[in-house]
């Protein structure tokens, strides 16, 4: 089965200037995490998303699309990245997400969702 692991954060995560050494450690940990998933055959894709300040939101108001540039004051948490994995069970996808949560970096809430097929 396929699962999407969604990493949630906020504009603050992008506004915080982390020391170069810490950024390097985060990158190395995520590279190792991805390599392990590739070796197990569970990795399908992973991407980080641009800051919420660079996003656009489209809502329909009276039948007309209304575009709003980010960030959005009413929304504290947004998806800042994702992993798409294929594994044997929801439990295994949850284990993968828990491993991701242990990687260095800002504390994030992580959601696991099954892909409808």
Biopython code that builds the backbone (N, CA, C, O; Angstrom):
import numpy as np
from Bio.PDB.StructureBuilder import StructureBuilder

atoms = [
    (1, "UNK", "N", (0.832, -1.185, 0.000)),
    (1, "UNK", "CA", (0.000, 0.000, 0.000)),
    (1, "UNK", "C", (0.877, 1.249, 0.000)),
    (1, "UNK", "O", (2.022, 1.231, 0.451)),
    (2, "UNK", "N", (0.307, 2.321, -0.515)),
    (2, "UNK", "CA", (1.025, 3.592, -0.549)),
    (2, "UNK", "C", (0.498, 4.506, 0.553)),
    (2, "UNK", "O", (-0.695, 4.532, 0.855)),
    (3, "UNK", "N", (1.424, 5.251, 1.137)),
    (3, "UNK", "CA", (1.093, 6.175, 2.216)),
    (3, "UNK", "C", (1.807, 7.497, 1.989)),
    (3, "UNK", "O", (2.925, 7.538, 1.474)),
    (4, "UNK", "N", (1.145, 8.570, 2.381)),
    (4, "UNK", "CA", (1.781, 9.881, 2.351)),
    (4, "UNK", "C", (2.049, 10.296, 3.790)),
    (4, "UNK", "O", (1.158, 10.278, 4.639)),
    (5, "UNK", "N", (3.283, 10.666, 4.037)),
    (5, "UNK", "CA", (3.696, 11.160, 5.344)),
    (5, "UNK", "C", (3.837, 12.672, 5.195)),
    (5, "UNK", "O", (4.702, 13.157, 4.466)),
    (6, "UNK", "N", (2.984, 13.401, 5.889)),
    (6, "UNK", "CA", (2.925, 14.858, 5.770)),
    (6, "UNK", "C", (3.582, 15.505, 6.982)),
    (6, "UNK", "O", (3.213, 15.222, 8.122)),
    (7, "UNK", "N", (4.549, 16.367, 6.733)),
    (7, "UNK", "CA", (5.229, 17.087, 7.808)),
    (7, "UNK", "C", (4.619, 18.482, 7.884)),
    (7, "UNK", "O", (4.593, 19.218, 6.897)),
    (8, "UNK", "N", (4.133, 18.830, 9.061)),
    (8, "UNK", "CA", (3.483, 20.118, 9.270)),
    (8, "UNK", "C", (4.407, 21.076, 10.006)),
    (8, "UNK", "O", (5.183, 20.664, 10.868)),
    (9, "UNK", "N", (4.322, 22.329, 9.671)),
    (9, "UNK", "CA", (5.118, 23.354, 10.324)),
    (9, "UNK", "C", (4.411, 24.689, 10.178)),
    (9, "UNK", "O", (3.201, 24.745, 9.960)),
    (10, "UNK", "N", (5.181, 25.765, 10.301)),
    (10, "UNK", "CA", (4.601, 27.100, 10.201)),
    (10, "UNK", "C", (5.582, 28.036, 9.507)),
    (10, "UNK", "O", (6.718, 27.660, 9.218)),
    (11, "UNK", "N", (5.137, 29.238, 9.249)),
    (11, "UNK", "CA", (6.015, 30.243, 8.650)),
    (11, "UNK", "C", (7.240, 30.471, 9.530)),
    (11, "UNK", "O", (8.326, 30.756, 9.026)),
    (12, "UNK", "N", (7.064, 30.346, 10.844)),
    (12, "UNK", "CA", (8.183, 30.521, 11.784)),
    (12, "UNK", "C", (9.340, 29.585, 11.470)),
    (12, "UNK", "O", (10.501, 29.962, 11.629)),
    (13, "UNK", "N", (9.039, 28.379, 11.030)),
    (13, "UNK", "CA", (10.097, 27.419, 10.700)),
    (13, "UNK", "C", (10.982, 27.946, 9.577)),
    (13, "UNK", "O", (12.168, 27.623, 9.519)),
    (14, "UNK", "N", (10.423, 28.742, 8.698)),
    (14, "UNK", "CA", (11.179, 29.300, 7.581)),
    (14, "UNK", "C", (11.861, 30.614, 7.958)),
    (14, "UNK", "O", (12.876, 30.986, 7.369)),
    (15, "UNK", "N", (11.296, 31.312, 8.944)),
    (15, "UNK", "CA", (11.831, 32.606, 9.357)),
    (15, "UNK", "C", (13.006, 32.482, 10.315)),
    (15, "UNK", "O", (13.748, 33.443, 10.514)),
    (16, "UNK", "N", (13.180, 31.310, 10.907)),
    (16, "UNK", "CA", (14.256, 31.086, 11.864)),
    (16, "UNK", "C", (15.547, 30.786, 11.117)),
    (16, "UNK", "O", (15.604, 29.860, 10.309)),
    (17, "UNK", "N", (16.573, 31.565, 11.387)),
    (17, "UNK", "CA", (17.883, 31.328, 10.773)),
    (17, "UNK", "C", (18.662, 30.329, 11.621)),
    (17, "UNK", "O", (19.149, 30.663, 12.701)),
    (18, "UNK", "N", (18.774, 29.113, 11.127)),
    (18, "UNK", "CA", (19.548, 28.095, 11.827)),
    (18, "UNK", "C", (21.006, 28.220, 11.417)),
    (18, "UNK", "O", (21.305, 28.568, 10.275)),
    (19, "UNK", "N", (21.913, 27.937, 12.344)),
    (19, "UNK", "CA", (23.337, 27.959, 11.997)),
    (19, "UNK", "C", (23.627, 26.961, 10.869)),
    (19, "UNK", "O", (22.980, 25.917, 10.773)),
    (20, "UNK", "N", (24.594, 27.289, 10.028)),
    (20, "UNK", "CA", (24.952, 26.439, 8.882)),
    (20, "UNK", "C", (25.272, 25.020, 9.322)),
    (20, "UNK", "O", (24.923, 24.063, 8.631)),
    (21, "UNK", "N", (25.928, 24.875, 10.457)),
    (21, "UNK", "CA", (26.291, 23.548, 10.964)),
    (21, "UNK", "C", (25.043, 22.717, 11.269)),
    (21, "UNK", "O", (24.996, 21.521, 10.982)),
    (22, "UNK", "N", (24.036, 23.365, 11.854)),
    (22, "UNK", "CA", (22.790, 22.664, 12.172)),
    (22, "UNK", "C", (22.044, 22.282, 10.891)),
    (22, "UNK", "O", (21.489, 21.187, 10.799)),
    (23, "UNK", "N", (22.030, 23.177, 9.910)),
    (23, "UNK", "CA", (21.389, 22.877, 8.623)),
    (23, "UNK", "C", (22.075, 21.693, 7.946)),
    (23, "UNK", "O", (21.415, 20.840, 7.353)),
    (24, "UNK", "N", (23.389, 21.648, 8.038)),
    (24, "UNK", "CA", (24.150, 20.545, 7.447)),
    (24, "UNK", "C", (23.795, 19.225, 8.138)),
    (24, "UNK", "O", (23.660, 18.197, 7.473)),
    (25, "UNK", "N", (23.643, 19.247, 9.460)),
    (25, "UNK", "CA", (23.278, 18.043, 10.216)),
    (25, "UNK", "C", (21.873, 17.568, 9.848)),
    (25, "UNK", "O", (21.635, 16.367, 9.716)),
    (26, "UNK", "N", (20.954, 18.503, 9.684)),
    (26, "UNK", "CA", (19.587, 18.153, 9.289)),
    (26, "UNK", "C", (19.601, 17.514, 7.905)),
    (26, "UNK", "O", (18.970, 16.478, 7.693)),
    (27, "UNK", "N", (20.316, 18.125, 6.964)),
    (27, "UNK", "CA", (20.407, 17.586, 5.606)),
    (27, "UNK", "C", (21.007, 16.198, 5.575)),
    (27, "UNK", "O", (20.527, 15.326, 4.850)),
    (28, "UNK", "N", (22.062, 15.982, 6.362)),
    (28, "UNK", "CA", (22.713, 14.669, 6.407)),
    (28, "UNK", "C", (21.771, 13.615, 6.982)),
    (28, "UNK", "O", (21.715, 12.492, 6.480)),
    (29, "UNK", "N", (21.032, 13.972, 8.032)),
    (29, "UNK", "CA", (20.099, 13.024, 8.646)),
    (29, "UNK", "C", (18.980, 12.661, 7.674)),
    (29, "UNK", "O", (18.590, 11.496, 7.585)),
    (30, "UNK", "N", (18.467, 13.640, 6.952)),
    (30, "UNK", "CA", (17.397, 13.363, 5.988)),
    (30, "UNK", "C", (17.909, 12.553, 4.803)),
    (30, "UNK", "O", (17.194, 11.695, 4.285)),
    (31, "UNK", "N", (19.138, 12.817, 4.370)),
    (31, "UNK", "CA", (19.738, 12.008, 3.296)),
    (31, "UNK", "C", (19.853, 10.550, 3.728)),
    (31, "UNK", "O", (19.540, 9.642, 2.960)),
    (32, "UNK", "N", (20.302, 10.333, 4.955)),
    (32, "UNK", "CA", (20.434, 8.963, 5.474)),
    (32, "UNK", "C", (19.061, 8.302, 5.595)),
    (32, "UNK", "O", (18.895, 7.137, 5.236)),
    (33, "UNK", "N", (18.086, 9.046, 6.097)),
    (33, "UNK", "CA", (16.720, 8.545, 6.219)),
    (33, "UNK", "C", (16.199, 8.105, 4.846)),
    (33, "UNK", "O", (15.652, 7.011, 4.708)),
    (34, "UNK", "N", (16.371, 8.967, 3.830)),
    (34, "UNK", "CA", (15.915, 8.645, 2.471)),
    (34, "UNK", "C", (16.674, 7.455, 1.895)),
    (34, "UNK", "O", (16.075, 6.589, 1.257)),
    (35, "UNK", "N", (17.980, 7.406, 2.115)),
    (35, "UNK", "CA", (18.784, 6.281, 1.623)),
    (35, "UNK", "C", (18.302, 4.962, 2.208)),
    (35, "UNK", "O", (18.226, 3.958, 1.501)),
    (36, "UNK", "N", (17.972, 4.960, 3.509)),
    (36, "UNK", "CA", (17.468, 3.740, 4.151)),
    (36, "UNK", "C", (16.144, 3.303, 3.532)),
    (36, "UNK", "O", (15.910, 2.110, 3.336)),
    (37, "UNK", "N", (15.277, 4.270, 3.224)),
    (37, "UNK", "CA", (14.004, 3.931, 2.579)),
    (37, "UNK", "C", (14.223, 3.404, 1.167)),
    (37, "UNK", "O", (13.523, 2.491, 0.730)),
    (38, "UNK", "N", (15.184, 3.971, 0.457)),
    (38, "UNK", "CA", (15.495, 3.479, -0.895)),
    (38, "UNK", "C", (16.005, 2.043, -0.832)),
    (38, "UNK", "O", (15.600, 1.194, -1.626)),
    (39, "UNK", "N", (16.898, 1.782, 0.121)),
    (39, "UNK", "CA", (17.460, 0.432, 0.267)),
    (39, "UNK", "C", (16.386, -0.592, 0.585)),
    (39, "UNK", "O", (16.462, -1.734, 0.131)),
    (40, "UNK", "N", (15.382, -0.194, 1.366)),
    (40, "UNK", "CA", (14.307, -1.125, 1.722)),
    (40, "UNK", "C", (13.260, -1.234, 0.612)),
    (40, "UNK", "O", (12.370, -2.082, 0.679)),
    (41, "UNK", "N", (13.364, -0.372, -0.413)),
    (41, "UNK", "CA", (12.401, -0.386, -1.509)),
    (41, "UNK", "C", (11.100, 0.333, -1.186)),
    (41, "UNK", "O", (10.126, 0.206, -1.927)),
    (42, "UNK", "N", (11.070, 1.087, -0.089)),
    (42, "UNK", "CA", (9.835, 1.747, 0.343)),
    (42, "UNK", "C", (9.727, 3.204, -0.126)),
    (42, "UNK", "O", (8.644, 3.786, -0.072)),
    (43, "UNK", "N", (10.816, 3.787, -0.576)),
    (43, "UNK", "CA", (10.835, 5.198, -0.977)),
    (43, "UNK", "C", (10.216, 5.376, -2.359)),
    (43, "UNK", "O", (10.593, 4.686, -3.305)),
    (44, "UNK", "N", (9.267, 6.299, -2.474)),
    (44, "UNK", "CA", (8.710, 6.669, -3.774)),
    (44, "UNK", "C", (9.055, 8.114, -4.124)),
    (44, "UNK", "O", (9.451, 8.403, -5.253)),
    (45, "UNK", "N", (8.906, 9.016, -3.162)),
    (45, "UNK", "CA", (9.188, 10.426, -3.415)),
    (45, "UNK", "C", (9.238, 11.168, -2.084)),
    (45, "UNK", "O", (8.672, 10.718, -1.087)),
    (46, "UNK", "N", (9.916, 12.302, -2.083)),
    (46, "UNK", "CA", (9.936, 13.201, -0.927)),
    (46, "UNK", "C", (10.281, 14.590, -1.427)),
    (46, "UNK", "O", (11.156, 14.756, -2.277)),
    (47, "UNK", "N", (9.595, 15.578, -0.898)),
    (47, "UNK", "CA", (9.852, 16.962, -1.290)),
    (47, "UNK", "C", (9.570, 17.889, -0.121)),
    (47, "UNK", "O", (8.649, 17.661, 0.663)),
    (48, "UNK", "N", (10.372, 18.929, -0.018)),
    (48, "UNK", "CA", (10.069, 20.026, 0.890)),
    (48, "UNK", "C", (9.289, 21.069, 0.110)),
    (48, "UNK", "O", (9.475, 21.217, -1.098)),
    (49, "UNK", "N", (8.428, 21.782, 0.789)),
    (49, "UNK", "CA", (7.623, 22.808, 0.137)),
    (49, "UNK", "C", (8.132, 24.196, 0.511)),
    (49, "UNK", "O", (8.732, 24.381, 1.570)),
    (50, "UNK", "N", (7.890, 25.159, -0.357)),
    (50, "UNK", "CA", (8.294, 26.541, -0.104)),
    (50, "UNK", "C", (7.526, 27.095, 1.097)),
    (50, "UNK", "O", (6.508, 26.545, 1.516)),
    (51, "UNK", "N", (8.037, 28.178, 1.624)),
    (51, "UNK", "CA", (7.434, 28.822, 2.795)),
    (51, "UNK", "C", (5.988, 29.227, 2.520)),
    (51, "UNK", "O", (5.642, 29.563, 1.387)),
    (52, "UNK", "N", (5.136, 29.196, 3.560)),
    (52, "UNK", "CA", (3.746, 29.616, 3.390)),
    (52, "UNK", "C", (3.616, 31.036, 2.837)),
    (52, "UNK", "O", (2.636, 31.349, 2.160)),
    (53, "UNK", "N", (4.591, 31.892, 3.117)),
    (53, "UNK", "CA", (4.546, 33.268, 2.605)),
    (53, "UNK", "C", (4.585, 33.299, 1.080)),
    (53, "UNK", "O", (4.192, 34.294, 0.470)),
    (54, "UNK", "N", (5.054, 32.221, 0.464)),
    (54, "UNK", "CA", (5.138, 32.148, -0.994)),
    (54, "UNK", "C", (3.957, 31.403, -1.617)),
    (54, "UNK", "O", (3.916, 31.188, -2.828)),
    (55, "UNK", "N", (2.999, 31.015, -0.778)),
    (55, "UNK", "CA", (1.861, 30.220, -1.249)),
    (55, "UNK", "C", (0.716, 31.116, -1.718)),
    (55, "UNK", "O", (0.677, 32.315, -1.442)),
    (56, "UNK", "N", (-0.193, 30.500, -2.423)),
    (56, "UNK", "CA", (-1.445, 31.149, -2.806)),
    (56, "UNK", "C", (-2.588, 30.219, -2.435)),
    (56, "UNK", "O", (-2.493, 29.000, -2.577)),
    (57, "UNK", "N", (-3.656, 30.811, -1.962)),
    (57, "UNK", "CA", (-4.850, 30.054, -1.608)),
    (57, "UNK", "C", (-5.989, 30.530, -2.497)),
    (57, "UNK", "O", (-6.177, 31.729, -2.700)),
    (58, "UNK", "N", (-6.737, 29.581, -3.019)),
    (58, "UNK", "CA", (-7.871, 29.903, -3.883)),
    (58, "UNK", "C", (-9.143, 29.421, -3.201)),
    (58, "UNK", "O", (-9.260, 28.249, -2.844)),
    (59, "UNK", "N", (-10.085, 30.325, -3.023)),
    (59, "UNK", "CA", (-11.400, 30.000, -2.467)),
    (59, "UNK", "C", (-12.453, 30.475, -3.462)),
    (59, "UNK", "O", (-12.241, 31.428, -4.212)),
    (60, "UNK", "N", (-13.572, 29.797, -3.450)),
    (60, "UNK", "CA", (-14.696, 30.221, -4.285)),
    (60, "UNK", "C", (-15.613, 31.082, -3.424)),
    (60, "UNK", "O", (-16.081, 30.649, -2.371)),
    (61, "UNK", "N", (-15.863, 32.297, -3.882)),
    (61, "UNK", "CA", (-16.769, 33.202, -3.178)),
    (61, "UNK", "C", (-17.812, 33.672, -4.179)),
    (61, "UNK", "O", (-17.503, 34.351, -5.158)),
    (62, "UNK", "N", (-19.048, 33.293, -3.909)),
    (62, "UNK", "CA", (-20.162, 33.620, -4.805)),
    (62, "UNK", "C", (-19.883, 33.147, -6.227)),
    (62, "UNK", "O", (-20.188, 33.840, -7.198)),
    (63, "UNK", "N", (-19.296, 31.953, -6.332)),
    (63, "UNK", "CA", (-19.040, 31.333, -7.620)),
    (63, "UNK", "C", (-17.802, 31.821, -8.345)),
    (63, "UNK", "O", (-17.528, 31.381, -9.461)),
    (64, "UNK", "N", (-17.044, 32.725, -7.728)),
    (64, "UNK", "CA", (-15.857, 33.295, -8.366)),
    (64, "UNK", "C", (-14.613, 32.911, -7.569)),
    (64, "UNK", "O", (-14.591, 33.071, -6.349)),
    (65, "UNK", "N", (-13.564, 32.399, -8.252)),
    (65, "UNK", "CA", (-12.321, 32.089, -7.545)),
    (65, "UNK", "C", (-11.660, 33.372, -7.025)),
    (65, "UNK", "O", (-11.468, 34.333, -7.769)),
    (66, "UNK", "N", (-11.320, 33.364, -5.745)),
    (66, "UNK", "CA", (-10.630, 34.490, -5.118)),
    (66, "UNK", "C", (-9.261, 33.990, -4.677)),
    (66, "UNK", "O", (-9.161, 33.016, -3.932)),
    (67, "UNK", "N", (-8.209, 34.657, -5.137)),
    (67, "UNK", "CA", (-6.833, 34.253, -4.840)),
    (67, "UNK", "C", (-6.283, 35.144, -3.735)),
    (67, "UNK", "O", (-6.385, 36.370, -3.794)),
    (68, "UNK", "N", (-5.691, 34.498, -2.717)),
    (68, "UNK", "CA", (-5.058, 35.211, -1.608)),
    (68, "UNK", "C", (-3.612, 34.765, -1.522)),
    (68, "UNK", "O", (-3.331, 33.567, -1.508)),
    (69, "UNK", "N", (-2.693, 35.717, -1.464)),
    (69, "UNK", "CA", (-1.285, 35.389, -1.255)),
    (69, "UNK", "C", (-1.062, 35.084, 0.218)),
    (69, "UNK", "O", (-1.702, 35.678, 1.087)),
    (70, "UNK", "N", (-0.134, 34.135, 0.503)),
    (70, "UNK", "CA", (0.179, 33.749, 1.880)),
    (70, "UNK", "C", (1.036, 34.787, 2.557)),
    (70, "UNK", "O", (1.452, 35.744, 1.905)),
    (71, "UNK", "N", (1.322, 34.642, 3.848)),
    (71, "UNK", "CA", (0.817, 33.590, 4.735)),
    (71, "UNK", "C", (-0.617, 33.884, 5.173)),
    (71, "UNK", "O", (-1.148, 34.970, 4.942)),
    (72, "UNK", "N", (-1.213, 32.909, 5.797)),
    (72, "UNK", "CA", (-2.617, 33.000, 6.155)),
    (72, "UNK", "C", (-2.744, 33.062, 7.666)),
    (72, "UNK", "O", (-2.448, 32.088, 8.359)),
    (73, "UNK", "N", (-3.183, 34.198, 8.176)),
    (73, "UNK", "CA", (-3.282, 34.418, 9.613)),
    (73, "UNK", "C", (-4.151, 33.407, 10.329)),
    (73, "UNK", "O", (-3.896, 33.079, 11.488)),
    (74, "UNK", "N", (-5.181, 32.908, 9.649)),
    (74, "UNK", "CA", (-6.092, 31.961, 10.301)),
    (74, "UNK", "C", (-5.508, 30.554, 10.380)),
    (74, "UNK", "O", (-6.076, 29.688, 11.046)),
    (75, "UNK", "N", (-4.388, 30.316, 9.715)),
    (75, "UNK", "CA", (-3.791, 28.983, 9.676)),
    (75, "UNK", "C", (-2.421, 29.014, 10.336)),
    (75, "UNK", "O", (-1.511, 29.689, 9.854)),
    (76, "UNK", "N", (-2.272, 28.295, 11.424)),
    (76, "UNK", "CA", (-0.983, 28.231, 12.097)),
    (76, "UNK", "C", (-0.112, 27.126, 11.517)),
    (76, "UNK", "O", (1.081, 27.326, 11.288)),
    (77, "UNK", "N", (-0.706, 25.961, 11.280)),
    (77, "UNK", "CA", (0.038, 24.810, 10.773)),
    (77, "UNK", "C", (-0.248, 24.595, 9.297)),
    (77, "UNK", "O", (-1.394, 24.659, 8.853)),
    (78, "UNK", "N", (0.810, 24.341, 8.552)),
    (78, "UNK", "CA", (0.675, 24.046, 7.128)),
    (78, "UNK", "C", (1.603, 22.887, 6.786)),
    (78, "UNK", "O", (2.545, 22.603, 7.525)),
    (79, "UNK", "N", (1.340, 22.226, 5.682)),
    (79, "UNK", "CA", (2.224, 21.162, 5.216)),
    (79, "UNK", "C", (3.490, 21.821, 4.680)),
    (79, "UNK", "O", (3.423, 22.703, 3.823)),
    (80, "UNK", "N", (4.653, 21.385, 5.192)),
    (80, "UNK", "CA", (5.924, 21.952, 4.733)),
    (80, "UNK", "C", (6.770, 20.926, 3.975)),
    (80, "UNK", "O", (7.820, 21.261, 3.426)),
    (81, "UNK", "N", (6.305, 19.686, 3.950)),
    (81, "UNK", "CA", (7.008, 18.662, 3.199)),
    (81, "UNK", "C", (6.260, 17.343, 3.264)),
    (81, "UNK", "O", (5.335, 17.169, 4.058)),
    (82, "UNK", "N", (6.683, 16.415, 2.409)),
    (82, "UNK", "CA", (6.014, 15.112, 2.411)),
    (82, "UNK", "C", (6.971, 14.016, 1.970)),
    (82, "UNK", "O", (7.977, 14.267, 1.306)),
    (83, "UNK", "N", (6.629, 12.802, 2.358)),
    (83, "UNK", "CA", (7.262, 11.578, 1.860)),
    (83, "UNK", "C", (6.141, 10.704, 1.334)),
    (83, "UNK", "O", (5.083, 10.594, 1.954)),
    (84, "UNK", "N", (6.373, 10.093, 0.207)),
    (84, "UNK", "CA", (5.452, 9.114, -0.352)),
    (84, "UNK", "C", (6.172, 7.777, -0.274)),
    (84, "UNK", "O", (7.237, 7.595, -0.864)),
    (85, "UNK", "N", (5.576, 6.840, 0.465)),
    (85, "UNK", "CA", (6.213, 5.537, 0.664)),
    (85, "UNK", "C", (5.256, 4.433, 0.256)),
    (85, "UNK", "O", (4.037, 4.609, 0.246)),
    (86, "UNK", "N", (5.834, 3.297, -0.077)),
    (86, "UNK", "CA", (5.041, 2.099, -0.351)),
    (86, "UNK", "C", (5.562, 1.024, 0.578)),
    (86, "UNK", "O", (6.729, 0.636, 0.510)),
    (87, "UNK", "N", (4.682, 0.546, 1.452)),
    (87, "UNK", "CA", (5.115, -0.442, 2.439)),
    (87, "UNK", "C", (3.972, -1.398, 2.757)),
    (87, "UNK", "O", (2.856, -1.250, 2.259)),
    (88, "UNK", "N", (4.275, -2.368, 3.589)),
    (88, "UNK", "CA", (3.352, -3.485, 3.823)),
    (88, "UNK", "C", (2.096, -3.127, 4.608)),
    (88, "UNK", "O", (1.067, -3.783, 4.445)),
    (89, "UNK", "N", (2.156, -2.092, 5.463)),
    (89, "UNK", "CA", (1.007, -1.830, 6.332)),
    (89, "UNK", "C", (1.017, -0.399, 6.863)),
    (89, "UNK", "O", (2.015, 0.318, 6.773)),
    (90, "UNK", "N", (-0.119, -0.015, 7.413)),
    (90, "UNK", "CA", (-0.244, 1.287, 8.063)),
    (90, "UNK", "C", (0.722, 1.366, 9.244)),
    (90, "UNK", "O", (1.315, 2.413, 9.505)),
    (91, "UNK", "N", (0.871, 0.247, 9.953)),
    (91, "UNK", "CA", (1.809, 0.215, 11.082)),
    (91, "UNK", "C", (3.231, 0.498, 10.622)),
    (91, "UNK", "O", (3.959, 1.239, 11.282)),
    (92, "UNK", "N", (3.634, -0.082, 9.501)),
    (92, "UNK", "CA", (4.985, 0.167, 8.991)),
    (92, "UNK", "C", (5.131, 1.629, 8.570)),
    (92, "UNK", "O", (6.171, 2.236, 8.827)),
    (93, "UNK", "N", (4.119, 2.203, 7.933)),
    (93, "UNK", "CA", (4.172, 3.620, 7.554)),
    (93, "UNK", "C", (4.291, 4.500, 8.797)),
    (93, "UNK", "O", (4.988, 5.515, 8.783)),
    (94, "UNK", "N", (3.613, 4.107, 9.860)),
    (94, "UNK", "CA", (3.699, 4.844, 11.123)),
    (94, "UNK", "C", (5.098, 4.734, 11.715)),
    (94, "UNK", "O", (5.617, 5.710, 12.257)),
    (95, "UNK", "N", (5.711, 3.563, 11.620)),
    (95, "UNK", "CA", (7.103, 3.396, 12.079)),
    (95, "UNK", "C", (8.043, 4.313, 11.296)),
    (95, "UNK", "O", (8.933, 4.938, 11.873)),
    (96, "UNK", "N", (7.842, 4.390, 9.997)),
    (96, "UNK", "CA", (8.674, 5.257, 9.155)),
    (96, "UNK", "C", (8.510, 6.712, 9.595)),
    (96, "UNK", "O", (9.494, 7.440, 9.723)),
    (97, "UNK", "N", (7.269, 7.131, 9.826)),
    (97, "UNK", "CA", (7.011, 8.506, 10.267)),
    (97, "UNK", "C", (7.655, 8.783, 11.624)),
    (97, "UNK", "O", (8.167, 9.878, 11.857)),
    (98, "UNK", "N", (7.631, 7.800, 12.513)),
    (98, "UNK", "CA", (8.262, 7.971, 13.828)),
    (98, "UNK", "C", (9.776, 8.122, 13.688)),
    (98, "UNK", "O", (10.393, 8.903, 14.412)),
    (99, "UNK", "N", (10.376, 7.375, 12.756)),
    (99, "UNK", "CA", (11.812, 7.535, 12.496)),
    (99, "UNK", "C", (12.095, 8.938, 11.973)),
    (99, "UNK", "O", (13.078, 9.563, 12.370)),
    (100, "UNK", "N", (11.249, 9.426, 11.097)),
    (100, "UNK", "CA", (11.406, 10.773, 10.559)),
    (100, "UNK", "C", (11.313, 11.810, 11.676)),
    (100, "UNK", "O", (12.079, 12.773, 11.699)),
    (101, "UNK", "N", (10.383, 11.613, 12.591)),
    (101, "UNK", "CA", (10.200, 12.558, 13.699)),
    (101, "UNK", "C", (11.451, 12.667, 14.565)),
    (101, "UNK", "O", (11.682, 13.699, 15.195)),
    (102, "UNK", "N", (12.254, 11.612, 14.599)),
    (102, "UNK", "CA", (13.478, 11.627, 15.407)),
    (102, "UNK", "C", (14.646, 12.327, 14.714)),
    (102, "UNK", "O", (15.679, 12.563, 15.340)),
    (103, "UNK", "N", (14.498, 12.661, 13.442)),
    (103, "UNK", "CA", (15.569, 13.382, 12.742)),
    (103, "UNK", "C", (15.722, 14.774, 13.350)),
    (103, "UNK", "O", (14.748, 15.347, 13.840)),
    (104, "UNK", "N", (16.938, 15.322, 13.321)),
    (104, "UNK", "CA", (17.120, 16.674, 13.864)),
    (104, "UNK", "C", (16.362, 17.706, 13.033)),
    (104, "UNK", "O", (16.116, 17.506, 11.844)),
    (105, "UNK", "N", (16.003, 18.797, 13.674)),
    (105, "UNK", "CA", (15.289, 19.874, 13.002)),
    (105, "UNK", "C", (14.201, 20.413, 13.897)),
    (105, "UNK", "O", (14.028, 19.936, 15.019)),
    (106, "UNK", "N", (13.464, 21.398, 13.422)),
    (106, "UNK", "CA", (12.373, 21.959, 14.224)),
    (106, "UNK", "C", (11.347, 20.875, 14.548)),
    (106, "UNK", "O", (11.101, 19.977, 13.742)),
    (107, "UNK", "N", (10.754, 20.968, 15.733)),
    (107, "UNK", "CA", (9.716, 20.000, 16.095)),
    (107, "UNK", "C", (8.534, 20.172, 15.150)),
    (107, "UNK", "O", (8.087, 21.288, 14.889)),
    (108, "UNK", "N", (8.045, 19.064, 14.652)),
    (108, "UNK", "CA", (6.943, 19.094, 13.690)),
    (108, "UNK", "C", (5.898, 18.063, 14.064)),
    (108, "UNK", "O", (6.197, 17.055, 14.705)),
    (109, "UNK", "N", (4.686, 18.325, 13.658)),
    (109, "UNK", "CA", (3.623, 17.332, 13.745)),
    (109, "UNK", "C", (3.629, 16.595, 12.418)),
    (109, "UNK", "O", (3.685, 17.213, 11.355)),
    (110, "UNK", "N", (3.572, 15.269, 12.482)),
    (110, "UNK", "CA", (3.621, 14.451, 11.273)),
    (110, "UNK", "C", (2.341, 13.629, 11.178)),
    (110, "UNK", "O", (1.939, 12.971, 12.138)),
    (111, "UNK", "N", (1.713, 13.673, 10.017)),
    (111, "UNK", "CA", (0.504, 12.891, 9.757)),
    (111, "UNK", "C", (0.820, 11.793, 8.757)),
    (111, "UNK", "O", (1.622, 11.983, 7.842)),
    (112, "UNK", "N", (0.184, 10.646, 8.938)),
    (112, "UNK", "CA", (0.309, 9.533, 7.990)),
    (112, "UNK", "C", (-1.073, 9.300, 7.394)),
    (112, "UNK", "O", (-2.049, 9.119, 8.122)),
    (113, "UNK", "N", (-1.151, 9.305, 6.066)),
    (113, "UNK", "CA", (-2.425, 9.103, 5.379)),
    (113, "UNK", "C", (-2.247, 8.038, 4.314)),
    (113, "UNK", "O", (-1.257, 8.036, 3.583)),
    (114, "UNK", "N", (-3.206, 7.138, 4.229)),
    (114, "UNK", "CA", (-3.143, 6.142, 3.164)),
    (114, "UNK", "C", (-3.605, 6.790, 1.854)),
    (114, "UNK", "O", (-4.447, 7.688, 1.846)),
    (115, "UNK", "N", (-3.031, 6.310, 0.757)),
    (115, "UNK", "CA", (-3.394, 6.794, -0.574)),
    (115, "UNK", "C", (-4.554, 5.938, -1.075)),
    (115, "UNK", "O", (-4.486, 4.709, -1.046)),
    (116, "UNK", "N", (-5.598, 6.582, -1.526)),
    (116, "UNK", "CA", (-6.741, 5.837, -2.057)),
    (116, "UNK", "C", (-6.377, 5.290, -3.425)),
    (116, "UNK", "O", (-5.939, 6.031, -4.304)),
    (117, "UNK", "N", (-6.558, 4.000, -3.598)),
    (117, "UNK", "CA", (-6.242, 3.370, -4.887)),
    (117, "UNK", "C", (-7.464, 2.684, -5.433)),
    (117, "UNK", "O", (-7.411, 2.091, -6.510)),
]
sb = StructureBuilder()
sb.init_structure("model")
sb.init_model(0)
sb.init_chain("A")
sb.init_seg("    ")
for serial, (resi, resn, name, xyz) in enumerate(atoms, 1):
    if name == "N":
        sb.init_residue(resn, " ", resi, " ")
    sb.init_atom(name, np.array(xyz, "f"), 0.0, 1.0, " ", f" {name:<3s}", serial, name[0])
structure = sb.get_structure()
